[in-house]
Amino acid sequence: MHANEIARLISAGFSGATVEVTSDDNTHFEALVVASEFDGKRPLARHQLVYQTLGALVGNEIHALSIRAYTPEEWQRQ
């Protein structure tokens, strides 16, 4: 699995999100997701939303996924 494919899948699950996914080995991935859907949600709920976009790939083709999930307002403050 390639980082750009994971980014495409995550992007498809969020309207107008900014998504960046990187990997050194195409097994362990880091994702930055900036989406308005995260507004009012705690970190665990945000991660669950991202995992939902990837379904059964998590734990199989995607061995590990580190997620940084922000609302657009939070990202602007970064």
Backbone as XML, in Angstrom:
<?xml version="1.0"?>
<chain id="A" units="angstrom">
  <residue number="1" name="MET">
    <atom name="N" x="0.841" y="-1.168" z="0.000"/>
    <atom name="CA" x="0.000" y="0.000" z="0.000"/>
    <atom name="C" x="0.892" y="1.239" z="0.000"/>
  </residue>
  <residue number="2" name="HIS">
    <atom name="N" x="0.524" y="2.212" z="-0.788"/>
    <atom name="CA" x="1.312" y="3.439" z="-0.899"/>
    <atom name="C" x="0.617" y="4.600" z="-0.190"/>
  </residue>
  <residue number="3" name="ALA">
    <atom name="N" x="1.412" y="5.519" z="0.282"/>
    <atom name="CA" x="0.901" y="6.661" z="1.035"/>
    <atom name="C" x="-0.126" y="7.457" z="0.240"/>
  </residue>
  <residue number="4" name="ASN">
    <atom name="N" x="0.100" y="7.614" z="-1.059"/>
    <atom name="CA" x="-0.851" y="8.399" z="-1.858"/>
    <atom name="C" x="-2.212" y="7.718" z="-1.964"/>
  </residue>
  <residue number="5" name="GLU">
    <atom name="N" x="-2.257" y="6.398" z="-1.933"/>
    <atom name="CA" x="-3.530" y="5.669" z="-1.971"/>
    <atom name="C" x="-4.278" y="5.851" z="-0.646"/>
  </residue>
  <residue number="6" name="ILE">
    <atom name="N" x="-3.552" y="5.813" z="0.455"/>
    <atom name="CA" x="-4.174" y="6.025" z="1.758"/>
    <atom name="C" x="-4.711" y="7.451" z="1.845"/>
  </residue>
  <residue number="7" name="ALA">
    <atom name="N" x="-3.944" y="8.412" z="1.370"/>
    <atom name="CA" x="-4.396" y="9.812" z="1.358"/>
    <atom name="C" x="-5.668" y="9.948" z="0.532"/>
  </residue>
  <residue number="8" name="ARG">
    <atom name="N" x="-5.742" y="9.269" z="-0.595"/>
    <atom name="CA" x="-6.931" y="9.320" z="-1.444"/>
    <atom name="C" x="-8.148" y="8.754" z="-0.710"/>
  </residue>
  <residue number="9" name="LEU">
    <atom name="N" x="-7.979" y="7.637" z="-0.023"/>
    <atom name="CA" x="-9.084" y="7.016" z="0.712"/>
    <atom name="C" x="-9.568" y="7.911" z="1.851"/>
  </residue>
  <residue number="10" name="ILE">
    <atom name="N" x="-8.634" y="8.478" z="2.588"/>
    <atom name="CA" x="-9.020" y="9.371" z="3.685"/>
    <atom name="C" x="-9.734" y="10.601" z="3.129"/>
  </residue>
  <residue number="11" name="SER">
    <atom name="N" x="-9.193" y="11.189" z="2.078"/>
    <atom name="CA" x="-9.799" y="12.379" z="1.468"/>
    <atom name="C" x="-11.227" y="12.109" z="1.013"/>
  </residue>
  <residue number="12" name="ALA">
    <atom name="N" x="-11.463" y="10.921" z="0.500"/>
    <atom name="CA" x="-12.802" y="10.568" z="0.021"/>
    <atom name="C" x="-13.825" y="10.543" z="1.154"/>
  </residue>
  <residue number="13" name="GLY">
    <atom name="N" x="-13.359" y="10.346" z="2.383"/>
    <atom name="CA" x="-14.264" y="10.266" z="3.521"/>
    <atom name="C" x="-14.572" y="11.592" z="4.190"/>
  </residue>
  <residue number="14" name="PHE">
    <atom name="N" x="-13.894" y="12.650" z="3.766"/>
    <atom name="CA" x="-14.082" y="13.965" z="4.385"/>
    <atom name="C" x="-14.262" y="15.012" z="3.296"/>
  </residue>
  <residue number="15" name="SER">
    <atom name="N" x="-15.250" y="15.858" z="3.472"/>
    <atom name="CA" x="-15.525" y="16.903" z="2.491"/>
    <atom name="C" x="-14.534" y="18.047" z="2.629"/>
  </residue>
  <residue number="16" name="GLY">
    <atom name="N" x="-13.732" y="18.281" z="1.612"/>
    <atom name="CA" x="-12.817" y="19.413" z="1.588"/>
    <atom name="C" x="-11.661" y="19.328" z="2.552"/>
  </residue>
  <residue number="17" name="ALA">
    <atom name="N" x="-11.298" y="18.143" z="2.989"/>
    <atom name="CA" x="-10.210" y="17.975" z="3.955"/>
    <atom name="C" x="-8.843" y="18.172" z="3.309"/>
  </residue>
  <residue number="18" name="THR">
    <atom name="N" x="-7.899" y="18.573" z="4.134"/>
    <atom name="CA" x="-6.494" y="18.564" z="3.751"/>
    <atom name="C" x="-5.908" y="17.283" z="4.321"/>
  </residue>
  <residue number="19" name="VAL">
    <atom name="N" x="-5.301" y="16.468" z="3.465"/>
    <atom name="CA" x="-4.766" y="15.182" z="3.907"/>
    <atom name="C" x="-3.362" y="15.014" z="3.362"/>
  </residue>
  <residue number="20" name="GLU">
    <atom name="N" x="-2.438" y="14.689" z="4.249"/>
    <atom name="CA" x="-1.062" y="14.356" z="3.858"/>
    <atom name="C" x="-0.691" y="13.053" z="4.550"/>
  </residue>
  <residue number="21" name="VAL">
    <atom name="N" x="-0.187" y="12.108" z="3.791"/>
    <atom name="CA" x="0.222" y="10.823" z="4.350"/>
    <atom name="C" x="1.649" y="10.544" z="3.899"/>
  </residue>
  <residue number="22" name="THR">
    <atom name="N" x="2.480" y="10.129" z="4.850"/>
    <atom name="CA" x="3.865" y="9.783" z="4.540"/>
    <atom name="C" x="4.193" y="8.401" z="5.104"/>
  </residue>
  <residue number="23" name="SER">
    <atom name="N" x="5.232" y="7.797" z="4.527"/>
    <atom name="CA" x="5.699" y="6.496" z="4.994"/>
    <atom name="C" x="7.122" y="6.270" z="4.512"/>
  </residue>
  <residue number="24" name="ASP">
    <atom name="N" x="7.903" y="5.654" z="5.363"/>
    <atom name="CA" x="9.261" y="5.274" z="4.960"/>
    <atom name="C" x="9.316" y="3.859" z="4.409"/>
  </residue>
  <residue number="25" name="ASP">
    <atom name="N" x="8.305" y="3.039" z="4.740"/>
    <atom name="CA" x="8.370" y="1.625" z="4.373"/>
    <atom name="C" x="7.081" y="1.062" z="3.771"/>
  </residue>
  <residue number="26" name="ASN">
    <atom name="N" x="6.076" y="1.909" z="3.519"/>
    <atom name="CA" x="4.784" y="1.483" z="2.973"/>
    <atom name="C" x="4.071" y="0.447" z="3.831"/>
  </residue>
  <residue number="27" name="THR">
    <atom name="N" x="4.365" y="0.468" z="5.128"/>
    <atom name="CA" x="3.673" y="-0.363" z="6.110"/>
    <atom name="C" x="3.276" y="0.467" z="7.320"/>
  </residue>
  <residue number="28" name="HIS">
    <atom name="N" x="4.176" y="1.354" z="7.724"/>
    <atom name="CA" x="3.944" y="2.272" z="8.840"/>
    <atom name="C" x="3.725" y="3.667" z="8.250"/>
  </residue>
  <residue number="29" name="PHE">
    <atom name="N" x="2.598" y="4.288" z="8.612"/>
    <atom name="CA" x="2.216" y="5.550" z="7.984"/>
    <atom name="C" x="1.956" y="6.640" z="9.019"/>
  </residue>
  <residue number="30" name="GLU">
    <atom name="N" x="2.152" y="7.874" z="8.591"/>
    <atom name="CA" x="1.804" y="9.047" z="9.381"/>
    <atom name="C" x="0.831" y="9.875" z="8.550"/>
  </residue>
  <residue number="31" name="ALA">
    <atom name="N" x="-0.286" y="10.263" z="9.175"/>
    <atom name="CA" x="-1.298" y="11.033" z="8.461"/>
    <atom name="C" x="-1.581" y="12.341" z="9.182"/>
  </residue>
  <residue number="32" name="LEU">
    <atom name="N" x="-1.662" y="13.386" z="8.408"/>
    <atom name="CA" x="-2.145" y="14.682" z="8.866"/>
    <atom name="C" x="-3.486" y="14.888" z="8.187"/>
  </residue>
  <residue number="33" name="VAL">
    <atom name="N" x="-4.530" y="15.096" z="8.995"/>
    <atom name="CA" x="-5.865" y="15.292" z="8.443"/>
    <atom name="C" x="-6.461" y="16.546" z="9.072"/>
  </residue>
  <residue number="34" name="VAL">
    <atom name="N" x="-6.817" y="17.493" z="8.234"/>
    <atom name="CA" x="-7.457" y="18.730" z="8.681"/>
    <atom name="C" x="-8.855" y="18.737" z="8.075"/>
  </residue>
  <residue number="35" name="ALA">
    <atom name="N" x="-9.871" y="18.618" z="8.959"/>
    <atom name="CA" x="-11.243" y="18.494" z="8.453"/>
    <atom name="C" x="-12.236" y="19.147" z="9.413"/>
  </residue>
  <residue number="36" name="SER">
    <atom name="N" x="-13.223" y="19.783" z="8.853"/>
    <atom name="CA" x="-14.249" y="20.429" z="9.675"/>
    <atom name="C" x="-15.089" y="19.402" z="10.434"/>
  </residue>
  <residue number="37" name="GLU">
    <atom name="N" x="-15.121" y="18.172" z="9.966"/>
    <atom name="CA" x="-15.870" y="17.107" z="10.654"/>
    <atom name="C" x="-15.332" y="16.832" z="12.061"/>
  </residue>
  <residue number="38" name="PHE">
    <atom name="N" x="-14.135" y="17.276" z="12.356"/>
    <atom name="CA" x="-13.548" y="17.048" z="13.676"/>
    <atom name="C" x="-14.028" y="18.048" z="14.722"/>
  </residue>
  <residue number="39" name="ASP">
    <atom name="N" x="-14.717" y="19.077" z="14.293"/>
    <atom name="CA" x="-15.162" y="20.118" z="15.214"/>
    <atom name="C" x="-16.007" y="19.516" z="16.343"/>
  </residue>
  <residue number="40" name="GLY">
    <atom name="N" x="-15.630" y="19.824" z="17.589"/>
    <atom name="CA" x="-16.362" y="19.338" z="18.749"/>
    <atom name="C" x="-16.087" y="17.905" z="19.139"/>
  </residue>
  <residue number="41" name="LYS">
    <atom name="N" x="-15.158" y="17.245" z="18.448"/>
    <atom name="CA" x="-14.855" y="15.844" z="18.732"/>
    <atom name="C" x="-13.519" y="15.714" z="19.468"/>
  </residue>
  <residue number="42" name="ARG">
    <atom name="N" x="-13.464" y="14.772" z="20.386"/>
    <atom name="CA" x="-12.231" y="14.479" z="21.113"/>
    <atom name="C" x="-11.276" y="13.708" z="20.198"/>
  </residue>
  <residue number="43" name="PRO">
    <atom name="N" x="-9.987" y="13.647" z="20.570"/>
    <atom name="CA" x="-9.007" y="12.965" z="19.719"/>
    <atom name="C" x="-9.389" y="11.529" z="19.346"/>
  </residue>
  <residue number="44" name="LEU">
    <atom name="N" x="-9.895" y="10.748" z="20.293"/>
    <atom name="CA" x="-10.253" y="9.363" z="19.985"/>
    <atom name="C" x="-11.328" y="9.297" z="18.906"/>
  </residue>
  <residue number="45" name="ALA">
    <atom name="N" x="-12.340" y="10.141" z="19.013"/>
    <atom name="CA" x="-13.418" y="10.153" z="18.013"/>
    <atom name="C" x="-12.887" y="10.583" z="16.649"/>
  </residue>
  <residue number="46" name="ARG">
    <atom name="N" x="-11.948" y="11.514" z="16.638"/>
    <atom name="CA" x="-11.342" y="11.949" z="15.378"/>
    <atom name="C" x="-10.601" y="10.793" z="14.722"/>
  </residue>
  <residue number="47" name="HIS">
    <atom name="N" x="-9.825" y="10.078" z="15.517"/>
    <atom name="CA" x="-9.071" y="8.939" z="14.972"/>
    <atom name="C" x="-10.023" y="7.870" z="14.447"/>
  </residue>
  <residue number="48" name="GLN">
    <atom name="N" x="-11.105" y="7.628" z="15.162"/>
    <atom name="CA" x="-12.085" y="6.638" z="14.706"/>
    <atom name="C" x="-12.678" y="7.030" z="13.354"/>
  </residue>
  <residue number="49" name="LEU">
    <atom name="N" x="-12.936" y="8.314" z="13.152"/>
    <atom name="CA" x="-13.452" y="8.772" z="11.856"/>
    <atom name="C" x="-12.457" y="8.490" z="10.737"/>
  </residue>
  <residue number="50" name="VAL">
    <atom name="N" x="-11.178" y="8.717" z="11.015"/>
    <atom name="CA" x="-10.147" y="8.444" z="10.000"/>
    <atom name="C" x="-10.072" y="6.944" z="9.734"/>
  </residue>
  <residue number="51" name="TYR">
    <atom name="N" x="-10.063" y="6.125" z="10.794"/>
    <atom name="CA" x="-10.010" y="4.668" z="10.623"/>
    <atom name="C" x="-11.192" y="4.161" z="9.802"/>
  </residue>
  <residue number="52" name="GLN">
    <atom name="N" x="-12.372" y="4.767" z="9.974"/>
    <atom name="CA" x="-13.554" y="4.348" z="9.212"/>
    <atom name="C" x="-13.343" y="4.504" z="7.707"/>
  </residue>
  <residue number="53" name="THR">
    <atom name="N" x="-12.568" y="5.504" z="7.306"/>
    <atom name="CA" x="-12.338" y="5.708" z="5.869"/>
    <atom name="C" x="-11.461" y="4.612" z="5.276"/>
  </residue>
  <residue number="54" name="LEU">
    <atom name="N" x="-10.710" y="3.914" z="6.139"/>
    <atom name="CA" x="-9.758" y="2.905" z="5.668"/>
    <atom name="C" x="-10.248" y="1.478" z="5.867"/>
  </residue>
  <residue number="55" name="GLY">
    <atom name="N" x="-11.270" y="1.296" z="6.690"/>
    <atom name="CA" x="-11.871" y="-0.021" z="6.888"/>
    <atom name="C" x="-10.880" y="-1.095" z="7.272"/>
  </residue>
  <residue number="56" name="ALA">
    <atom name="N" x="-10.982" y="-2.233" z="6.616"/>
    <atom name="CA" x="-10.186" y="-3.419" z="6.940"/>
    <atom name="C" x="-8.709" y="-3.291" z="6.589"/>
  </residue>
  <residue number="57" name="LEU">
    <atom name="N" x="-8.324" y="-2.224" z="5.908"/>
    <atom name="CA" x="-6.908" y="-2.044" z="5.590"/>
    <atom name="C" x="-6.068" y="-1.852" z="6.854"/>
  </residue>
  <residue number="58" name="VAL">
    <atom name="N" x="-6.682" y="-1.223" z="7.885"/>
    <atom name="CA" x="-5.972" y="-0.997" z="9.145"/>
    <atom name="C" x="-5.781" y="-2.337" z="9.838"/>
  </residue>
  <residue number="59" name="GLY">
    <atom name="N" x="-4.548" y="-2.639" z="10.161"/>
    <atom name="CA" x="-4.221" y="-3.916" z="10.778"/>
    <atom name="C" x="-3.835" y="-4.980" z="9.765"/>
  </residue>
  <residue number="60" name="ASN">
    <atom name="N" x="-4.051" y="-4.692" z="8.506"/>
    <atom name="CA" x="-3.667" y="-5.622" z="7.442"/>
    <atom name="C" x="-2.586" y="-4.966" z="6.581"/>
  </residue>
  <residue number="61" name="GLU">
    <atom name="N" x="-2.978" y="-4.337" z="5.471"/>
    <atom name="CA" x="-2.007" y="-3.649" z="4.632"/>
    <atom name="C" x="-1.365" y="-2.468" z="5.352"/>
  </residue>
  <residue number="62" name="ILE">
    <atom name="N" x="-2.140" y="-1.843" z="6.236"/>
    <atom name="CA" x="-1.634" y="-0.732" z="7.037"/>
    <atom name="C" x="-1.335" y="-1.277" z="8.425"/>
  </residue>
  <residue number="63" name="HIS">
    <atom name="N" x="-0.073" y="-1.541" z="8.685"/>
    <atom name="CA" x="0.323" y="-2.131" z="9.971"/>
    <atom name="C" x="0.187" y="-1.130" z="11.106"/>
  </residue>
  <residue number="64" name="ALA">
    <atom name="N" x="0.573" y="0.125" z="10.860"/>
    <atom name="CA" x="0.486" y="1.172" z="11.884"/>
    <atom name="C" x="0.180" y="2.510" z="11.215"/>
  </residue>
  <residue number="65" name="LEU">
    <atom name="N" x="-0.656" y="3.293" z="11.887"/>
    <atom name="CA" x="-1.034" y="4.593" z="11.361"/>
    <atom name="C" x="-1.032" y="5.603" z="12.501"/>
  </residue>
  <residue number="66" name="SER">
    <atom name="N" x="-0.141" y="6.563" z="12.417"/>
    <atom name="CA" x="-0.094" y="7.667" z="13.369"/>
    <atom name="C" x="-0.904" y="8.808" z="12.773"/>
  </residue>
  <residue number="67" name="ILE">
    <atom name="N" x="-1.847" y="9.349" z="13.559"/>
    <atom name="CA" x="-2.763" y="10.354" z="13.034"/>
    <atom name="C" x="-2.640" y="11.657" z="13.820"/>
  </residue>
  <residue number="68" name="ARG">
    <atom name="N" x="-2.514" y="12.741" z="13.076"/>
    <atom name="CA" x="-2.659" y="14.085" z="13.641"/>
    <atom name="C" x="-3.911" y="14.651" z="12.998"/>
  </residue>
  <residue number="69" name="ALA">
    <atom name="N" x="-4.949" y="14.877" z="13.818"/>
    <atom name="CA" x="-6.250" y="15.307" z="13.302"/>
    <atom name="C" x="-6.622" y="16.659" z="13.899"/>
  </residue>
  <residue number="70" name="TYR">
    <atom name="N" x="-6.857" y="17.632" z="13.036"/>
    <atom name="CA" x="-7.163" y="18.993" z="13.457"/>
    <atom name="C" x="-8.387" y="19.523" z="12.728"/>
  </residue>
  <residue number="71" name="THR">
    <atom name="N" x="-9.077" y="20.453" z="13.377"/>
    <atom name="CA" x="-10.080" y="21.242" z="12.663"/>
    <atom name="C" x="-9.312" y="22.305" z="11.881"/>
  </residue>
  <residue number="72" name="PRO">
    <atom name="N" x="-9.926" y="22.934" z="10.888"/>
    <atom name="CA" x="-9.234" y="24.006" z="10.165"/>
    <atom name="C" x="-8.767" y="25.135" z="11.088"/>
  </residue>
  <residue number="73" name="GLU">
    <atom name="N" x="-9.565" y="25.474" z="12.092"/>
    <atom name="CA" x="-9.188" y="26.542" z="13.018"/>
    <atom name="C" x="-7.978" y="26.150" z="13.848"/>
  </residue>
  <residue number="74" name="GLU">
    <atom name="N" x="-7.952" y="24.906" z="14.318"/>
    <atom name="CA" x="-6.799" y="24.418" z="15.100"/>
    <atom name="C" x="-5.538" y="24.411" z="14.241"/>
  </residue>
  <residue number="75" name="TRP">
    <atom name="N" x="-5.683" y="23.985" z="12.998"/>
    <atom name="CA" x="-4.530" y="23.922" z="12.099"/>
    <atom name="C" x="-3.969" y="25.308" z="11.813"/>
  </residue>
  <residue number="76" name="GLN">
    <atom name="N" x="-4.847" y="26.286" z="11.676"/>
    <atom name="CA" x="-4.417" y="27.662" z="11.444"/>
    <atom name="C" x="-3.559" y="28.179" z="12.600"/>
  </residue>
  <residue number="77" name="ARG">
    <atom name="N" x="-3.895" y="27.746" z="13.817"/>
    <atom name="CA" x="-3.152" y="28.181" z="15.004"/>
    <atom name="C" x="-1.807" y="27.485" z="15.146"/>
  </residue>
  <residue number="78" name="GLN">
    <atom name="N" x="-1.588" y="26.409" z="14.408"/>
    <atom name="CA" x="-0.333" y="25.649" z="14.515"/>
    <atom name="C" x="0.836" y="26.411" z="13.936"/>
  </residue>
</chain>
